[in-house]
Amino acid sequence: MKSDIQKVFPKWMQEFKRFQSLKSQFYLYGNVYDCYYFPTNHHQAQNSDELKWAKFNNLRQLLKLYLKNEEYEIICYYDIIDGLDVESSDPAINKETISKFLSENNSNVREYFKSKDIKNVESNLSDILSLFRFLVANNQKVFAGIINFASRFSSDPRSLEDEERRHYLKLLKAAQDARLFPDKGKRNILILICDKLSDIPAWLLLENPLTKGIEVQKPNTPERNRFFEVQSQLFYQKGEEINLKEIQKTFPDLTEGLTNRELENLITISNQEQIHLNSLRQIIDLFKYGTKENFWENLDKSRIENAEIELKKRVLGQDHAVRKCVDIIRRAKLGLHSIDQPRQKNRPKGVLFFAGPTGTGKTELAKSLAELIFSDEDAIIRFDMSEYNDSNSDVKLIGSPPGYVGYEEGGQLTSKMNAKPFSIVLFDEIEKAHPVVFDKFLQILDDGRLTDGKGETIYFSESLIIFTSNLGLFKKDEKGNRIPNITLEDTLETMRERIDSEIKAFFNTELNRPEILNRFGENFVVFDFIRPDIDKLILLKILNTIKTNLLKQKKCQFEFDDKFVELFRRHYISDNLINGGRGINNRVETYIKNGLTNFMFEQNKTEGLRFKVLINKSNDSEIVFECIGD
């Protein structure tokens, strides 16, 4: 075979080709339920330009063609549904005569099959494995066997029943018995197709020089390019000229991670919806997210232009954090979030890491971004990572695999993302998550997708990912005691340095995962304490919200003056700024909302009141309410 022709083989087939004369048993796993594109004349072509590509509906068809071209003289296929199939270059050998052929030179085979009909053999897995064992041991004709659905041989490869163990022992013996044909440069081989390599007992593969696991991977960039070359004419193309060069350039990047069957689904969607090939991104969005509408592309420019002003209205005293968020939104809107990559990546639209004191607006900023981008504050998927601190947490996020408890429910993260692909995903207090969860974070940040327990791909490439953390607020002293790392007296710059140092120590030393830290890049945002004057703005915002809602809901007029605001700040807020806006809100609830409730209850009237909140003249730390008219 010409070396340049072999290079067009999928990577897994190149690996199989390299080892087919060295190993006697192969376990193919991974993307084994796809369709495949392969040159039917690879054994005849003199160069890659002469190759003729064809589609194979399953791995069985592809392997049989390949093995036939490799001049294997007997090729047997078996699965538990369709039974046994035998092909041979010798017309005398077929399914009905295969046991006779084996019996001619082997008394053990003759004895084994003397009272067995082939139909009975193919209905019994133990007999089939014996048949394949005899075939790989034959020294008459070069044999290749294919056994499909090997994952179904046992319910749990770590805890085998006696009969299941015997099945795998027969496979081990078959690997050892396989005959080598030195003059032909070949050996008899057995290929087993399974879902995952972990479906096979480890002892069958580990430190066994006769067996090899090979992952059948999804189409890589050259393979997706080849798919486009072969199938591009099948997309909907009426009404306008094809921008072929541009599509050829973007097709492999936009389709990264898709199988051949999924690529074919793009063709179906294009024709069903009559979406022209030039609108490739729209076709892919419809396939991935179930909608033609892309919220990012449709985001009104004026909303972006005024984003900083609008966000500052809701999140007070964190101007630097707001500016960082606006930069990322603008970049995402223009599609420049992966402009620094050699090729377009399906990564999330943006990633932010919020750190700093509690109650300073981290969650509020995330909600504000959801309202700004998606016109819906509820377009935020929030996860409290303290609920994911056990070793099974990754399963909770992506769902249990088939056969395990909770499989039908799906994963908590993947199910919500499937329902809301255009959203903000908020992972609160990530330092509390179990280390196993961080592997999922890596996949999201690197690939923009996760595979759930059902095997379905969930995409994050249209989402904004926000992590929050309390790392850096405290540190351990020389005795291991937990002490404050930052104080209200520190400047924001000092806070950044100290918090940044603790975050790096956590990822690099405690978690020992520096690669995760690197994925966040320079997107760390440290929130400042609620400083004096900002607390006044927050208090006024809360009081005005109460005033508006009382008028709207109860037709009550609620009033307060500057003196009350200043005295309330002095007596109830100044000593509690360490707890941020949440601390201010808690004090308002305790001393104003509760007092207001008792006051209205005592009036025996809940609507149409006009009253004022003020500080008692004789006790300037006591809050009172007074009616000021009807």
Secondary structure per residue as TSV (DSSP state, phi and psi in degrees):
chain	resnum	aa	ss	phi	psi
A	1	M	-	360.0	136.5
A	2	K	-	-66.6	136.7
A	3	S	H	-63.9	-35.4
A	4	D	H	-69.3	-25.8
A	5	I	H	-74.5	-41.9
A	6	Q	H	-62.3	-28.1
A	7	K	T	-66.2	-21.5
A	8	V	T	-82.5	-7.9
A	9	F	S	-63.7	149.3
A	10	P	-	-56.8	152.8
A	11	K	H	-55.4	-40.5
A	12	W	H	-67.5	-31.4
A	13	M	H	-75.1	-32.7
A	14	Q	H	-63.2	-40.7
A	15	E	H	-66.6	-42.2
A	16	F	H	-62.7	-43.4
A	17	K	H	-58.9	-40.2
A	18	R	H	-67.7	-31.8
A	19	F	H	-107.6	-0.6
A	20	Q	T	-66.9	-21.9
A	21	S	T	-97.8	-1.0
A	22	L	T	-106.7	-28.9
A	23	K	-	-114.5	158.4
A	24	S	S	-111.4	-8.5
A	25	Q	E	-145.8	130.2
A	26	F	E	-123.4	141.5
A	27	Y	E	-118.6	108.1
A	28	L	E	-92.5	131.1
A	29	Y	E	-144.8	166.8
A	30	G	E	106.4	-120.2
A	31	N	S	-83.6	61.9
A	32	V	T	-93.8	-1.9
A	33	Y	T	-109.6	15.1
A	34	D	S	-84.3	176.3
A	35	C	-	-101.1	166.1
A	36	Y	E	-140.1	144.7
A	37	Y	E	-110.0	127.2
A	38	F	E	-151.7	144.7
A	39	P	E	-75.4	119.2
A	40	T	T	-70.2	-23.6
A	41	N	T	-109.6	27.7
A	42	H	T	-60.8	-29.0
A	43	H	T	-79.1	-12.8
A	44	Q	T	-108.9	-29.6
A	45	A	-	-64.4	143.5
A	46	Q	S	-88.0	-24.7
A	47	N	S	-152.7	171.5
A	48	S	G	-65.8	-23.9
A	49	D	G	-67.4	-22.5
A	50	E	G	-88.7	-3.7
A	51	L	-	-68.5	140.8
A	52	K	-	-114.5	118.3
A	53	W	E	-93.3	141.5
A	54	A	E	-139.9	158.4
A	55	K	E	-93.9	136.5
A	56	F	E	-116.0	125.7
A	57	N	S	-69.5	-20.9
A	58	N	S	-155.5	171.2
A	59	L	H	-65.6	-32.3
A	60	R	H	-58.4	-49.1
A	61	Q	H	-61.4	-44.2
A	62	L	H	-63.9	-47.8
A	63	L	H	-63.6	-40.0
A	64	K	H	-63.5	-42.4
A	65	L	H	-64.2	-46.8
A	66	Y	H	-60.5	-47.2
A	67	L	H	-65.9	-34.8
A	68	K	H	-65.9	-42.4
A	69	N	H	-68.2	-24.4
A	70	E	T	-83.5	4.1
A	71	E	T	67.5	35.8
A	72	Y	-	-74.4	132.5
A	73	E	S	-85.8	-25.1
A	74	I	E	-131.5	128.3
A	75	I	E	-126.5	118.3
A	76	C	E	-115.1	138.9
A	77	Y	E	-124.6	141.1
A	78	Y	E	-144.2	137.8
A	79	D	E	-142.6	160.7
A	80	I	T	-70.8	-10.5
A	81	I	T	-99.7	-53.8
A	82	D	T	-85.6	-12.3
A	83	G	E	81.3	-147.9
A	84	L	E	-100.5	139.9
A	85	D	E	-134.0	134.1
A	86	V	E	-127.6	128.6
A	87	E	E	-125.3	144.1
A	88	S	E	-150.8	149.3
A	89	S	S	-71.2	-16.3
A	90	D	S	-94.2	113.3
A	91	P	T	-61.5	-17.3
A	92	A	T	-80.1	-12.5
A	93	I	-	-104.7	121.3
A	94	N	S	-148.1	-169.9
A	95	K	T	-60.2	-39.7
A	96	E	T	-75.0	-24.8
A	97	T	T	-109.7	1.7
A	98	I	H	-62.4	-40.0
A	99	S	H	-69.5	-32.7
A	100	K	H	-64.4	-43.9
A	101	F	H	-58.6	-45.0
A	102	L	H	-68.2	-32.2
A	103	S	H	-73.4	-22.3
A	104	E	T	-59.1	-35.7
A	105	N	T	-120.7	14.4
A	106	N	-	-146.1	107.9
A	107	S	H	-66.8	-31.6
A	108	N	H	-63.3	-41.0
A	109	V	H	-65.2	-42.9
A	110	R	H	-58.8	-43.5
A	111	E	H	-66.9	-40.8
A	112	Y	H	-65.7	-41.9
A	113	F	H	-97.8	4.9
A	114	K	T	-60.5	-31.1
A	115	S	T	-118.2	17.8
A	116	K	-	-111.7	125.8
A	117	D	-	-82.3	144.6
A	118	I	H	-59.7	-31.9
A	119	K	H	-66.8	-35.2
A	120	N	H	-71.9	-34.3
A	121	V	H	-63.2	-47.7
A	122	E	H	-73.4	-10.1
A	123	S	T	-93.7	0.7
A	124	N	-	-126.3	115.0
A	125	L	H	-60.5	-39.8
A	126	S	H	-61.2	-42.7
A	127	D	H	-66.9	-39.5
A	128	I	H	-61.9	-43.9
A	129	L	H	-65.1	-34.5
A	130	S	H	-65.9	-41.2
A	131	L	H	-60.6	-46.7
A	132	F	H	-66.1	-33.4
A	133	R	H	-64.6	-42.3
A	134	F	H	-65.0	-36.3
A	135	L	H	-67.5	-43.4
A	136	V	H	-69.9	-19.0
A	137	A	H	-89.9	-8.4
A	138	N	-	-70.8	146.3
A	139	N	S	-113.5	19.8
A	140	Q	S	-97.7	-46.1
A	141	K	S	-136.0	144.5
A	142	V	-	-70.0	126.6
A	143	F	E	-120.3	143.4
A	144	A	E	-134.2	127.7
A	145	G	E	-114.7	144.5
A	146	I	E	-124.9	123.3
A	147	I	E	-120.1	119.9
A	148	N	-	-96.7	163.0
A	149	F	-	58.0	40.4
A	150	A	G	-65.6	-19.6
A	151	S	G	-66.5	-19.2
A	152	R	G	-89.0	2.5
A	153	F	G	-70.9	-22.6
A	154	S	-	-148.8	154.9
A	155	S	S	-82.3	-28.5
A	156	D	-	-149.6	105.5
A	157	P	T	-64.2	-14.6
A	158	R	T	-87.6	-13.0
A	159	S	S	-141.9	82.4
A	160	L	-	-86.0	141.7
A	161	E	-	-73.2	163.9
A	162	D	H	-57.2	-43.9
A	163	E	H	-66.3	-40.2
A	164	E	H	-63.2	-41.0
A	165	R	H	-62.2	-38.9
A	166	R	H	-64.1	-37.7
A	167	H	H	-58.5	-48.1
A	168	Y	H	-71.1	-31.3
A	169	L	H	-66.2	-34.1
A	170	K	H	-65.1	-38.5
A	171	L	H	-65.5	-39.7
A	172	L	H	-63.2	-43.0
A	173	K	H	-64.1	-37.9
A	174	A	H	-62.9	-39.3
A	175	A	H	-62.3	-37.4
A	176	Q	H	-75.7	-30.3
A	177	D	H	-85.6	-10.0
A	178	A	-	-57.2	132.6
A	179	R	-	-88.0	139.7
A	180	L	E	-100.3	140.1
A	181	F	E	-115.8	85.3
A	182	P	T	-58.2	-37.8
A	183	D	T	-67.1	-24.9
A	184	K	T	-102.4	-5.0
A	185	G	T	65.6	31.1
A	186	K	E	-136.2	165.8
A	187	R	E	-140.0	156.9
A	188	N	-	-68.2	138.3
A	189	I	E	-133.2	157.9
A	190	L	E	-129.3	128.8
A	191	I	E	-114.7	124.0
A	192	L	E	-114.2	132.7
A	193	I	E	-105.1	124.4
A	194	C	-	-137.4	165.7
A	195	D	S	-71.3	-53.3
A	196	K	-	-132.9	150.7
A	197	L	G	-66.3	-26.7
A	198	S	G	-71.7	-7.7
A	199	D	G	-75.1	-12.2
A	200	I	S	-104.1	136.8
A	201	P	-	-54.1	134.7
A	202	A	G	-59.6	-34.4
A	203	W	G	-67.4	-16.3
A	204	L	G	-79.2	-19.8
A	205	L	T	-114.3	-36.6
A	206	L	T	-67.8	131.1
A	207	E	T	53.5	30.0
A	208	N	-	-107.2	108.6
A	209	P	T	-71.2	-7.0
A	210	L	T	-97.1	-15.0
A	211	T	E	-114.7	155.1
A	212	K	E	-151.5	132.8
A	213	G	E	-93.6	134.1
A	214	I	E	-129.5	124.2
A	215	E	E	-81.7	124.4
A	216	V	E	-83.5	107.9
A	217	Q	-	-90.2	161.2
A	218	K	-	-67.8	158.2
A	219	P	-	-55.6	130.0
A	220	N	-	-85.0	-174.2
A	221	T	H	-58.8	-50.1
A	222	P	H	-59.9	-36.1
A	223	E	H	-69.4	-38.0
A	224	R	H	-69.3	-36.2
A	225	N	H	-61.1	-41.8
A	226	R	H	-66.0	-39.3
A	227	F	H	-57.8	-44.8
A	228	F	H	-63.7	-40.5
A	229	E	H	-61.0	-40.3
A	230	V	H	-79.0	-35.5
A	231	Q	H	-115.3	-0.7
A	232	S	G	-58.7	-31.9
A	233	Q	G	-67.8	-12.6
A	234	L	G	-85.8	-12.4
A	235	F	S	-69.7	158.4
A	236	Y	-	-66.6	127.2
A	237	Q	-	-137.6	17.6
A	238	K	T	-80.0	144.4
A	239	G	T	95.9	-18.5
A	240	E	S	-154.5	156.7
A	241	E	-	-74.6	140.9
A	242	I	-	-75.9	131.1
A	243	N	-	-87.7	73.4
A	244	L	H	-61.7	-45.7
A	245	K	H	-61.1	-43.5
A	246	E	H	-66.2	-41.2
A	247	I	H	-68.6	-41.9
A	248	Q	H	-59.7	-31.7
A	249	K	H	-75.7	-36.9
A	250	T	H	-95.5	-21.5
A	251	F	H	-54.9	-50.3
A	252	P	H	-64.6	-32.2
A	253	D	H	-74.3	-42.7
A	254	L	H	-71.1	-22.6
A	255	T	T	-104.6	13.3
A	256	E	T	-56.7	133.0
A	257	G	T	89.7	-4.4
A	258	L	-	-88.5	145.8
A	259	T	-	-83.2	170.7
A	260	N	H	-62.6	-37.8
A	261	R	H	-64.7	-38.0
A	262	E	H	-69.0	-35.6
A	263	L	H	-63.0	-38.5
A	264	E	H	-66.8	-32.2
A	265	N	H	-62.2	-31.3
A	266	L	H	-61.7	-38.8
A	267	I	H	-63.2	-44.8
A	268	T	H	-61.5	-45.2
A	269	I	H	-62.8	-43.4
A	270	S	H	-56.3	-44.1
A	271	N	H	-78.1	-38.6
A	272	Q	H	-63.5	-44.1
A	273	E	T	-92.2	-3.0
A	274	Q	T	53.2	49.3
A	275	I	-	-99.8	121.2
A	276	H	-	-63.8	149.7
A	277	L	G	-55.4	-31.3
A	278	N	G	-60.5	-26.1
A	279	S	G	-96.0	50.2
A	280	L	H	-59.3	-42.3
A	281	R	H	-61.1	-38.2
A	282	Q	H	-64.7	-38.9
A	283	I	H	-62.4	-45.1
A	284	I	H	-68.8	-39.1
A	285	D	H	-61.4	-39.8
A	286	L	H	-65.1	-37.8
A	287	F	H	-69.6	-45.7
A	288	K	H	-75.7	-40.4
A	289	Y	H	-117.5	-5.5
A	290	G	S	75.8	15.9
A	291	T	-	-146.2	145.2
A	292	K	S	-80.6	-26.0
A	293	E	-	-75.4	126.9
A	294	N	-	-108.9	111.1
A	295	F	H	-59.8	-33.3
A	296	W	H	-69.4	-45.6
A	297	E	H	-69.0	-31.5
A	298	N	H	-88.7	-0.8
A	299	L	S	-63.3	121.3
A	300	D	-	-62.4	133.9
A	301	K	H	-60.2	-35.2
A	302	S	H	-65.2	-31.0
A	303	R	H	-66.7	-36.8
A	304	I	H	-70.5	-41.6
A	305	E	H	-61.4	-35.1
A	306	N	T	-100.3	10.2
A	307	A	H	-59.3	-44.5
A	308	E	H	-62.4	-41.6
A	309	I	H	-64.5	-45.9
A	310	E	H	-66.6	-41.0
A	311	L	H	-67.4	-36.1
A	312	K	H	-68.1	-22.5
A	313	K	H	-68.2	-32.2
A	314	R	H	-95.7	-33.7
A	315	V	S	-114.2	107.1
A	316	L	T	-95.9	138.6
A	317	G	T	79.7	11.0
A	318	Q	-	-127.2	50.9
A	319	D	H	-59.9	-38.3
A	320	H	H	-66.1	-36.9
A	321	A	H	-67.6	-41.1
A	322	V	H	-61.5	-44.7
A	323	R	H	-62.3	-40.2
A	324	K	H	-62.1	-42.3
A	325	C	H	-65.7	-41.2
A	326	V	H	-64.1	-39.1
A	327	D	H	-58.8	-43.9
A	328	I	H	-68.8	-38.5
A	329	I	H	-64.5	-43.5
A	330	R	H	-62.6	-40.6
A	331	R	H	-63.6	-42.4
A	332	A	H	-67.3	-40.6
A	333	K	H	-59.6	-40.1
A	334	L	T	-84.9	-2.6
A	335	G	T	73.1	26.4
A	336	L	-	-103.5	11.8
A	337	H	T	-68.2	-21.7
A	338	S	T	-121.1	28.7
A	339	I	T	-67.2	-21.1
A	340	D	T	-85.4	-2.2
A	341	Q	S	-92.0	146.1
A	342	P	S	-56.6	-33.1
A	343	R	S	-140.6	159.0
A	344	Q	-	-61.9	132.5
A	345	K	-	-110.0	152.9
A	346	N	-	-92.0	40.9
A	347	R	-	-78.8	165.5
A	348	P	-	-57.0	158.3
A	349	K	S	-62.6	-27.9
A	350	G	E	-171.3	158.1
A	351	V	E	-133.8	132.1
A	352	L	E	-131.3	144.4
A	353	F	E	-123.8	107.2
A	354	F	E	-93.8	126.4
A	355	A	E	-131.8	166.2
A	356	G	S	127.6	-178.6
A	357	P	S	-60.2	156.7
A	358	T	T	-70.7	150.8
A	359	G	T	72.1	22.5
A	360	T	S	-103.9	1.0
A	361	G	S	112.4	13.9
A	362	K	H	-64.0	-51.1
A	363	T	H	-69.2	-37.0
A	364	E	H	-62.7	-37.5
A	365	L	H	-67.4	-38.9
A	366	A	H	-61.5	-44.4
A	367	K	H	-63.7	-39.4
A	368	S	H	-64.1	-37.8
A	369	L	H	-65.4	-39.9
A	370	A	H	-61.9	-42.4
A	371	E	H	-65.2	-40.9
A	372	L	H	-66.7	-46.5
A	373	I	H	-81.8	-46.9
A	374	F	H	-108.5	5.3
A	375	S	S	56.3	30.1
A	376	D	-	-156.0	110.2
A	377	E	T	-62.6	-23.9
A	378	D	T	-80.9	-1.7
A	379	A	-	-79.6	44.8
A	380	I	E	-132.0	128.7
A	381	I	E	-107.0	112.0
A	382	R	E	-109.7	136.2
A	383	F	E	-128.4	123.3
A	384	D	E	-84.6	108.5
A	385	M	G	-72.0	-9.2
A	386	S	G	-68.1	-16.8
A	387	E	G	-85.5	-1.8
A	388	Y	-	-124.8	51.0
A	389	N	-	-110.7	16.3
A	390	D	S	-114.0	170.1
A	391	S	T	-68.6	-10.7
A	392	N	T	-99.6	9.9
A	393	S	H	-65.1	-33.5
A	394	D	H	-64.6	-34.0
A	395	V	H	-67.5	-37.5
A	396	K	H	-61.8	-35.7
A	397	L	H	-75.6	-43.1
A	398	I	H	-106.5	-11.2
A	399	G	-	101.0	153.4
A	400	S	-	-75.3	147.6
A	401	P	-	-71.7	164.4
A	402	P	T	-53.9	138.4
A	403	G	T	92.3	-7.2
A	404	Y	S	-108.0	156.8
A	405	V	T	-59.1	134.7
A	406	G	T	87.9	3.9
A	407	Y	G	-57.4	-41.3
A	408	E	G	-67.7	-25.3
A	409	E	G	-76.1	-26.8
A	410	G	-	79.5	176.9
A	411	G	-	-86.0	148.7
A	412	Q	H	-66.2	-38.4
A	413	L	H	-78.5	-50.8
A	414	T	H	-65.7	-35.8
A	415	S	H	-65.6	-43.4
A	416	K	H	-69.1	-38.5
A	417	M	H	-67.7	-34.8
A	418	N	H	-63.9	-36.1
A	419	A	H	-79.1	-31.0
A	420	K	-	-132.7	74.3
A	421	P	S	-68.4	-26.5
A	422	F	S	-97.7	96.4
A	423	S	S	-162.5	173.3
A	424	I	E	-104.3	129.0
A	425	V	E	-105.7	119.8
A	426	L	E	-112.2	116.2
A	427	F	E	-103.5	103.6
A	428	D	E	-83.9	133.4
A	429	E	-	53.2	62.7
A	430	I	G	-67.2	-19.8
A	431	E	G	-65.3	-15.8
A	432	K	G	-87.8	-6.4
A	433	A	S	-74.5	151.3
A	434	H	-	-67.5	144.7
A	435	P	T	-52.9	-29.3
A	436	V	T	-63.6	-26.6
A	437	V	H	-69.6	-28.4
A	438	F	H	-66.1	-23.2
A	439	D	H	-64.5	-36.0
A	440	K	H	-69.8	-37.5
A	441	F	H	-60.0	-41.4
A	442	L	H	-59.7	-44.5
A	443	Q	H	-62.7	-41.1
A	444	I	H	-64.4	-46.9
A	445	L	H	-71.7	-33.1
A	446	D	H	-83.4	-49.4
A	447	D	H	-107.2	-15.2
A	448	G	S	69.2	24.0
A	449	R	E	-158.2	160.2
A	450	L	E	-137.5	150.8
A	451	T	E	-103.1	124.1
A	452	D	-	-82.0	-179.7
A	453	G	T	-63.0	-21.2
A	454	K	T	-89.0	-0.6
A	455	G	S	87.9	4.9
A	456	E	-	-87.7	143.9
A	457	T	E	-88.9	128.2
A	458	I	E	-111.9	131.5
A	459	Y	E	-103.7	140.4
A	460	F	-	-115.8	9.4
A	461	S	T	-73.8	-8.9
A	462	E	T	-111.9	16.5
A	463	S	S	-112.9	161.2
A	464	L	E	-108.2	124.7
A	465	I	E	-102.0	126.4
A	466	I	E	-124.2	128.6
A	467	F	E	-109.6	140.1
A	468	T	E	-120.4	155.7
A	469	S	E	-155.3	147.8
A	470	N	-	-100.0	10.0
A	471	L	T	-57.5	138.1
A	472	G	T	95.7	-11.6
A	473	L	S	-71.9	-32.1
A	474	F	E	-131.0	161.2
A	475	K	E	-144.0	170.6
A	476	K	E	-100.1	137.2
A	477	D	-	-84.1	-171.5
A	478	E	T	-61.7	-26.8
A	479	K	T	-91.9	1.6
A	480	G	S	86.3	7.1
A	481	N	-	-79.4	147.0
A	482	R	E	-85.1	119.3
A	483	I	E	-129.2	156.2
A	484	P	E	-60.1	139.0
A	485	N	S	-100.0	-22.9
A	486	I	-	-135.1	152.2
A	487	T	-	-134.1	167.9
A	488	L	T	-62.5	-22.0
A	489	E	T	-77.9	-15.2
A	490	D	S	-74.7	145.0
A	491	T	-	-75.8	165.0
A	492	L	H	-61.6	-38.3
A	493	E	H	-63.6	-41.6
A	494	T	H	-64.2	-41.6
A	495	M	H	-59.0	-44.8
A	496	R	H	-58.6	-46.9
A	497	E	H	-61.6	-45.3
A	498	R	H	-70.7	-42.4
A	499	I	H	-67.8	-42.2
A	500	D	H	-59.5	-39.9
A	501	S	H	-63.8	-42.4
A	502	E	H	-69.5	-36.8
A	503	I	H	-64.2	-45.0
A	504	K	H	-61.5	-41.0
A	505	A	H	-63.5	-38.3
A	506	F	I	-64.0	-50.4
A	507	F	I	-74.2	-39.5
A	508	N	I	-80.4	-36.9
A	509	T	I	-106.9	-56.7
A	510	E	I	-69.5	-49.0
A	511	L	S	-85.3	-24.4
A	512	N	-	58.2	43.2
A	513	R	-	-132.8	66.3
A	514	P	H	-62.2	-24.6
A	515	E	H	-65.2	-28.5
A	516	I	H	-72.4	-42.8
A	517	L	H	-56.3	-40.9
A	518	N	H	-65.3	-29.7
A	519	R	H	-68.6	-23.5
A	520	F	H	-77.8	-17.9
A	521	G	T	58.2	-133.9
A	522	E	T	-101.0	24.5
A	523	N	-	-94.9	25.5
A	524	F	E	-81.4	131.6
A	525	V	E	-125.4	115.1
A	526	V	E	-94.7	122.6
A	527	F	-	-85.4	141.2
A	528	D	-	-83.2	160.0
A	529	F	-	-60.6	157.3
A	530	I	-	-74.2	110.2
A	531	R	-	-90.2	161.5
A	532	P	T	-54.6	144.7
A	533	D	T	86.6	-42.9
A	534	I	H	-70.2	-34.6
A	535	D	H	-62.7	-33.3
A	536	K	H	-65.3	-43.9
A	537	L	H	-61.7	-41.0
A	538	I	H	-66.1	-43.7
A	539	L	H	-60.7	-46.2
A	540	L	H	-61.5	-38.4
A	541	K	H	-62.8	-42.8
A	542	I	H	-67.0	-45.7
A	543	L	H	-62.9	-40.6
A	544	N	H	-67.8	-33.3
A	545	T	H	-65.1	-43.1
A	546	I	H	-60.2	-44.5
A	547	K	H	-61.1	-44.9
A	548	T	H	-65.1	-43.8
A	549	N	H	-70.9	-35.6
A	550	L	H	-63.4	-41.1
A	551	L	H	-67.4	-41.2
A	552	K	H	-71.6	-42.4
A	553	Q	H	-92.2	-33.7
A	554	K	H	-120.6	-1.7
A	555	K	-	56.4	32.9
A	556	C	-	-102.5	140.8
A	557	Q	E	-100.2	118.2
A	558	F	E	-113.1	125.5
A	559	E	E	-126.9	153.7
A	560	F	-	-153.1	158.5
A	561	D	-	-122.6	176.4
A	562	D	H	-63.8	-34.9
A	563	K	H	-62.8	-43.2
A	564	F	H	-61.4	-43.5
A	565	V	H	-59.7	-45.3
A	566	E	H	-67.9	-41.1
A	567	L	H	-68.7	-37.5
A	568	F	H	-64.5	-41.2
A	569	R	I	-60.1	-44.6
A	570	R	I	-65.5	-43.5
A	571	H	I	-91.1	-25.2
A	572	Y	I	-122.8	-12.5
A	573	I	I	-117.2	-39.3
A	574	S	G	-57.4	-29.7
A	575	D	G	-88.9	2.0
A	576	N	G	-127.7	17.9
A	577	L	G	-65.9	-21.6
A	578	I	G	-60.4	-23.6
A	579	N	G	-94.7	5.8
A	580	G	H	65.4	-156.6
A	581	G	H	-61.9	-32.1
A	582	R	H	-65.5	-37.1
A	583	G	H	-65.1	-39.7
A	584	I	H	-63.1	-45.1
A	585	N	H	-62.8	-38.7
A	586	N	H	-63.7	-40.2
A	587	R	H	-68.2	-38.1
A	588	V	H	-62.3	-42.2
A	589	E	I	-64.2	-44.0
A	590	T	I	-68.3	-44.7
A	591	Y	I	-102.3	-22.0
A	592	I	I	-108.1	-53.6
A	593	K	I	-63.9	-44.6
A	594	N	H	-66.3	-42.0
A	595	G	H	-63.6	-41.4
A	596	L	H	-61.4	-41.1
A	597	T	H	-62.6	-46.6
A	598	N	H	-65.1	-38.6
A	599	F	H	-62.4	-48.1
A	600	M	H	-65.5	-34.1
A	601	F	H	-65.4	-41.3
A	602	E	H	-68.4	-25.5
A	603	Q	T	-76.2	-10.2
A	604	N	T	54.6	30.2
A	605	K	-	-153.0	128.4
A	606	T	-	-114.0	-1.3
A	607	E	S	-134.6	149.9
A	608	G	S	77.4	12.2
A	609	L	-	-78.5	153.6
A	610	R	E	-130.1	115.7
A	611	F	E	-146.7	167.4
A	612	K	E	-131.1	144.6
A	613	V	E	-102.7	135.3
A	614	L	E	-152.9	174.7
A	615	I	E	-96.3	133.8
A	616	N	-	-57.4	128.7
A	617	K	S	-64.4	-33.7
A	618	S	S	-86.7	-14.9
A	619	N	-	-143.7	95.2
A	620	D	T	-73.3	11.9
A	621	S	T	-114.8	9.3
A	622	E	-	-109.9	132.6
A	623	I	E	-96.0	133.4
A	624	V	E	-132.6	161.6
A	625	F	E	-123.7	138.4
A	626	E	E	-132.9	136.7
A	627	C	E	-72.9	140.6
A	628	I	-	-124.3	23.3
A	629	G	-	135.4	170.5
A	630	D	-	-73.8	360.0
